[in-house]
Amino acid sequence: MYVSSFAAEMRREIDAIKADGLYKTERVITTPQDRSVSTVGPDRQSSALNFCANNYLGLANHPDIRAAAHAALDSHGLGMASVRFICGTSDLHIALEKTVSQFLEVDDTILYNSCFDANTGFFETLLGSEDAVISDQLNHASIIDGIRLSKAQRHRYPSGDMDALESCLKAADDCRRKVIATDGVFSMDGEIAKLADICDLAEKYGALVFVDDSHGLGVIGATGRGSAEHQGVLGRVDIFAGTFGKALGGGCGGFIAGRHEVVSLLRQRSRPYLFSNAMPPPIVASTLKAFELLVSEDWRLRHLKEVTARFRTEMTAHGFSLGGNEHPISPVMLGDARLAAQMSAALLEAGLYAVGFWYPVVPQGMARIRVQLSAAHTVADVDWAVDQFAAIGRRFGAIK
Ligand SMILES: *Cc1c(COP(=O)(O)O)cnc(C)c1O
């Protein structure tokens, strides 16, 4: 009786989510993450070209990535069954930490099971009540939660508003440590953070710069080093966070990288590191391989740039308005939520998988279909996708 009243309460909550049109369902994929995927819907099985994965370099199902995972499974087994500091540190973990440090040109790196974990472990460890965090309003949920766990003073500025950031820095002037926290790339808009300006302000006010570059690593910058390389400030960013679950193979895992002292303190005190199992060796090994492939198959970065530019140019020529700029996240701005919902359904029907977003995920009246390009796409795939958008956009009156 007691239990059933709980269940009834939760059912009401779920019904309210449904009534608001916000209930999320999950499409079931039966093939590896790749250029195209097969899905089972409620009614039928279908295959679609995939324009909504974070598989930016097309490495998720790369034969060398799979081989590296198989080999590590044989040499190191499935999992460590231990946290890192008891008996969960393998030579592979050390190698990946070194690789990330070299890649980002910092002293040291600490691995977590996800970037979400990395962010929830970072702020609490480094910042107390005498400190301040200054955070971009559009930062990822894991940064927001990480900041919530710390006792630091909190300041928030409208995304990309450097004057507002400066006001926050002035307001936090008396604090012991000040950290400016930002996504390198904002995932709903594809906007790249203004890191050069942020680094200038940080220097002026004696703040540290923390960049979560989950969508930037392996994606932008001449050699894939991310938003800092793209803006010419590699070496001026104090702390990086990132994920291996996107461009770098798409498995899982995350990290914090920066100065020795920061990383050493995290190893001693950071709770998601101390009290959660070590990353599985097959994923560590395949992530190492992803870093190798980023260099040895450098055509992937160039091709990604090419298909992104082509999609943007052709869509704009058809009269669509696109958010973002140089990043493969290319939101097709539609404004109206119903239009975004109807068009994304029609596109999937035509075999193009891209997801619509509307309020409250994005602001009211700014509904969109978020397209993400990948090095797995061919130029012909992009042209085909643009044709689908054009035909369906005309049918629904989104373009003339
Ligand atoms: C995707 C993402 C994360 C979460 O990464 P996981 O490794 O999947 O937990 C964290 N921060 C940002 C900015 C992201 O885009």
Ligand as a Chemical Component Dictionary entry (heavy atoms), coordinates in Angstrom:
data_LIG
# 
_chem_comp.id                   LIG 
_chem_comp.type                 NON-POLYMER 
_chem_comp.pdbx_formal_charge   0 
_chem_comp.three_letter_code    LIG 
# 
loop_
_chem_comp_atom.comp_id 
_chem_comp_atom.atom_id 
_chem_comp_atom.alt_atom_id 
_chem_comp_atom.type_symbol 
_chem_comp_atom.charge 
_chem_comp_atom.model_Cartn_x 
_chem_comp_atom.model_Cartn_y 
_chem_comp_atom.model_Cartn_z 
_chem_comp_atom.pdbx_ordinal 
LIG C1 C1 C 0 29.523 15.069 -23.613 1  
LIG C2 C2 C 0 30.032 16.033 -22.623 2  
LIG C3 C3 C 0 30.328 15.628 -21.314 3  
LIG C4 C4 C 0 30.054 14.233 -20.823 4  
LIG O1 O1 O 0 31.046 13.360 -21.258 5  
LIG P1 P1 P 0 30.956 11.820 -20.806 6  
LIG O2 O2 O 0 32.350 11.343 -20.912 7  
LIG O3 O3 O 0 30.001 11.165 -21.734 8  
LIG O4 O4 O 0 30.463 11.832 -19.399 9  
LIG C5 C5 C 0 30.866 16.553 -20.451 10 
LIG N1 N1 N 0 31.083 17.829 -20.834 11 
LIG C6 C6 C 0 30.783 18.256 -22.081 12 
LIG C7 C7 C 0 31.053 19.678 -22.443 13 
LIG C8 C8 C 0 30.248 17.373 -23.005 14 
LIG O5 O5 O 0 29.947 17.810 -24.224 15 
# 
loop_
_chem_comp_bond.comp_id 
_chem_comp_bond.atom_id_1 
_chem_comp_bond.atom_id_2 
_chem_comp_bond.value_order 
_chem_comp_bond.pdbx_ordinal 
LIG C1 C2 SING 1  
LIG C2 C3 SING 2  
LIG C2 C8 DOUB 3  
LIG C3 C4 SING 4  
LIG C3 C5 DOUB 5  
LIG C4 O1 SING 6  
LIG O1 P1 SING 7  
LIG P1 O2 DOUB 8  
LIG P1 O3 SING 9  
LIG P1 O4 SING 10 
LIG C5 N1 SING 11 
LIG N1 C6 DOUB 12 
LIG C6 C7 SING 13 
LIG C6 C8 SING 14 
LIG C8 O5 SING 15 
# 
